[in-house]
Amino acid sequence: MSADALSQEALPYDDVGLLAGLASTRTIRRYRDEPVPERDLRAILFAATRAPSGSNRQPFRFLVLRDGPQARAAKRLIGQSALALWNEKRSRDGYDKGSGEDLSSPKARMAATMQHYVENLSTVPVLILPCLIRYRPATPSEGASIYPACQNLLLAARALGYGGAFTGWQHHVDEELHRLLQIPNDVVIAGTITLGKPAGAHGPVRRRPLDELVFEETWEQSPWWAVDPPGTSHTSAGPKS
Ligand SMILES: Cc1cc2nc3c(=O)[nH]c(=O)nc-3n(C[C@H](O)[C@H](O)[C@H](O)COP(=O)(O)O)c2cc1C
């Protein structure tokens, strides 16, 4: 496959449907040990880079890390950081206490998924660093020009049968990553996205019921039409107790 040949190819067809895809783009943290072909990476990154940004400045850049020497080193760095951060969170948020003592509880299963995720982060098929070129001093809303692109990326991955996770695992190794990957100082590494074929199946996202989240006219007044469609799965906010 060459760049010339690929430039003649339309994007792959997907039959998920935009709304169905939105409602089933869950965070996927377990991947099959399969590479992501360039054709699919191109489609996913094309979708990401079609995202909106302030004044259409397009300050987003995506650094794709697969299996080159720098990529392997960066994945290792982020993997070590993730392991340390997760261990801290696991004990701080009491993942092994309360209902977490029962290994079949949602809390314990989440902890097992996270443990597997961080232990295998350095060998995920693809790791992508979404970056923001800062053209003025940081503002509270600057993330609004990078995070929609990240969600586009995850939605496109979902459409093509891949799964991904947006995380902040890179924060503690930010300086090392800038050096290793020759990222300029005025560029912010805004997250870490991992990507691959899901080891399990896609499923519906779980959120609080629509009427708890949508108001009309005044605060906490839910409109009559704020009702979930049939089969909606719910969950409470935040870590499980
Ligand atoms: C701003 C943000 C930061 C996140 N950070 C992490 C993270 O550091 N590690 C991780 O495993 N997941 C992370 N996530 C994924 C969330 O945990 C996940 O989206 C949330 O629990 C809802 O689950 P779902 O995406 O499967 O519906 C993050 C998501 C967002 C939007």
The ligand as a Tripos MOL2 file, in Angstrom:
@<TRIPOS>MOLECULE
LIG
   31    33     1     0     0
SMALL
NO_CHARGES

@<TRIPOS>ATOM
      1 C1        -11.0500   13.8160   30.8800 C.3       1 LIG1
      2 C2        -11.0170   12.3100   30.9600 C.ar      1 LIG1
      3 C3         -9.9670   11.6970   31.6280 C.ar      1 LIG1
      4 C4         -9.9040   10.2990   31.7030 C.ar      1 LIG1
      5 N1         -8.8150    9.7200   32.3020 N.ar      1 LIG1
      6 C5         -8.7310    8.3740   32.3080 C.ar      1 LIG1
      7 C6         -7.5520    7.7570   32.8360 C.ar      1 LIG1
      8 O1         -6.5890    8.4290   33.2440 O.2       1 LIG1
      9 N2         -7.4980    6.3970   32.8310 N.ar      1 LIG1
     10 C7         -8.5200    5.6400   32.3260 C.ar      1 LIG1
     11 O2         -8.3920    4.4100   32.3450 O.2       1 LIG1
     12 N3         -9.6500    6.1950   31.8370 N.ar      1 LIG1
     13 C8         -9.7680    7.5420   31.7930 C.ar      1 LIG1
     14 N4        -10.8800    8.1350   31.2520 N.ar      1 LIG1
     15 C9        -12.0160    7.2970   30.7860 C.3       1 LIG1
     16 C10       -13.1940    7.4150   31.7890 C.3       1 LIG1
     17 O3        -12.8740    6.7040   32.9490 O.3       1 LIG1
     18 C11       -14.4820    6.8550   31.1370 C.3       1 LIG1
     19 O4        -14.7940    7.6090   30.0060 O.3       1 LIG1
     20 C12       -15.6590    6.9140   32.1080 C.3       1 LIG1
     21 O5        -15.4470    6.0760   33.2040 O.3       1 LIG1
     22 C13       -16.9640    6.4790   31.4450 C.3       1 LIG1
     23 O6        -16.8380    5.1790   30.9350 O.3       1 LIG1
     24 P1        -17.1750    4.8710   29.4110 P.3       1 LIG1
     25 O7        -16.2860    5.7550   28.5660 O.co2     1 LIG1
     26 O8        -16.8600    3.4090   29.2260 O.co2     1 LIG1
     27 O9        -18.6130    5.1630   29.1950 O.co2     1 LIG1
     28 C14       -10.9460    9.5110   31.1240 C.ar      1 LIG1
     29 C15       -11.9820   10.1390   30.4310 C.ar      1 LIG1
     30 C16       -12.0050   11.5120   30.3210 C.ar      1 LIG1
     31 C17       -13.1060   12.1680   29.5040 C.3       1 LIG1
@<TRIPOS>BOND
     1     1     2 1
     2     2     3 ar
     3     2    30 ar
     4     3     4 ar
     5     4     5 ar
     6     4    28 ar
     7     5     6 ar
     8     6     7 ar
     9     6    13 1
    10     7     8 2
    11     7     9 ar
    12     9    10 ar
    13    10    11 2
    14    10    12 ar
    15    12    13 ar
    16    13    14 ar
    17    14    15 1
    18    14    28 ar
    19    15    16 1
    20    16    17 1
    21    16    18 1
    22    18    19 1
    23    18    20 1
    24    20    21 1
    25    20    22 1
    26    22    23 1
    27    23    24 1
    28    24    25 2
    29    24    26 1
    30    24    27 1
    31    28    29 ar
    32    29    30 ar
    33    30    31 1
@<TRIPOS>SUBSTRUCTURE
     1 LIG1         1 GROUP 0 **** ****
